[in-house]
Amino acid sequence: MELVLDICGWIGMIMIVTGYYLVSNGKIEAQTNTFQLINIIAAVFIGLNAYYYGALPSVGLNAIWFLIGVVTIIRIHSKKIPD
């Protein structure tokens, strides 16, 4: 189980850095499902890893990171006008 959670932590870290790189270099926009899903999934992976190791401040940070992503996706979709 420890190996799985370590892998989750590393994948989450890579996802956050990749998302940040893509937005910073104009490859994707922050107000897109792609960027927000990267952050949501990364927050879950890093949050699980942090919880396993008892790093509660990191768990809290990633819970907030997750909620920001979910709220942003809801806002993105509420602004869209149906066809």
N, C-alpha and C positions, 0 to 999 in steps of 0.2 A: 504493500500500500504506500509506503514511504516513497518508493521510486515513482509510482504513478503521480503522486502529489508533487514531487520535485519536477517531473516533466510538465505538469500543469503550470507550475510557477514559471518555468522557463518559457513555455509557449505564451503564457500571458504577458510576460515581459517583452518578448519579441513582438507580439501583437501591438502593444502600446507604443513601442518605439517605431514600428512600421507605420501605424496610424498617424503618429506625430510627424514623421518624415513626409508622408504623403500629403498631409494638410499644409505643412510648412513649405513644401515645394510646389504647391498648386496642382498636384495630381488629382486630388479630390477636395471637395468642400466639406467643411465641418457640419453643415446642416443637411447631411445626407444619411440615408439608412446605412450605407456602407461604413462610414466613419463611426457612427453611433453603435452599430453592431460589433465592430472591432472592439470598441471600448467596453461594451456590455459583456462580451464573452471573455475578454481579458480580465475584467474585474472579477468575474466568477472564478476563473482559474487561479488568479493570484489570491483572491479571498479564501479559497479552499486551502491553498498552500499555507497562507498565513495562519488560518485557524488551526491547522494541524500542528504547526510549530508554536502556537500560543502567542503569536504576535498580534494582540488585540487592536492596537492602534491601526495597523495595516488592514485588519479585517474591517474596522470602522470606515477607513478611507475608501476601501474598495466597495463597501456597501453603498456609500454616498456616490461614488463614481458610477456604479451600476444604476442607481436611481436617477441620476442626471441623464444618463443615456436613454433610459426608458421614457422619462418625461419629454426629452427632446424628440424622440421618435413619435410620440403621441402628438406633440405640437407640429411636427413636420406634416403629419398626415391630416391634422385638423385644418391646416391652411390650404390643402389641395382642394380644388373644385372638381366635383365629379363630372364625368363626360355626359 
